[in-house]
Amino acid sequence: MKKYFSEAFNIIALIIGLCSALSWTLSAQTDIKVLVDFFNLNAAKLAVISSMLVAIASLLK
């Protein structure tokens, strides 16, 4: 059961990392940028959240 949670946290961290990378590279007219601005997130916060999820996943293994 822990393995499934670990994999889920890794996948969520990957998705968050991709969203932060896209918010850096895409222009302000994109949906991802609007979503990131709506939740008042920036790439640094997303990177911290992503790294915390990876740390939790490594603890669950």
N, C-alpha and C positions, 0 to 999 in steps of 0.2 A: 504493500500500500504506500509506503514511504517513497518508493521509486516513482510511482505515478505522480505524487505531489511534487517531487523533485523535477521531473520532466515538465510538469505543468508550469512551475515557476521559471524554468529555463526558457520555455516557449513564450511566456508572458514577457520576460526580460528581453528576449529577442525582438518581439513586436514593439516594445517600448523603445528599444534602441533604434529600430528602423524608423519609427515615427520621429524620434529626435533628429536622426540624420536627415530625414526628408524635410523637417522644419528648418534645418540649416540651409539646404540646397534649393528648395523650391521658393518661388516668389510669394508675395503676400496675398495673392488672389486665390490660393489653393484652399481646399477644404481642410486639409491637415493643419495649415497655419491658423485658420479660423478656429479650429477645435483646440489647438494648443493655446491660443490667445484667450479663448473662452474660459478654459480652466486655469488661466494664469500660470501656465507652465512654461519654462524655458528649457533649453537643451541641457543646461547644467542640472536642473532639478530632475529631468528625465534620466540623465546619466546616473545620478545618485540612486534613484528608485530602481533602475535596472541593476545596478551593482548590488543593492541590498537583496533583490530577488535572487540573484545568482549566489550570493552568500547563503541565503536561506536554503536554496536548492542543494548547495554543497554540504550543508549541515544535515540535510535529510537523507543523504546517500548512505 
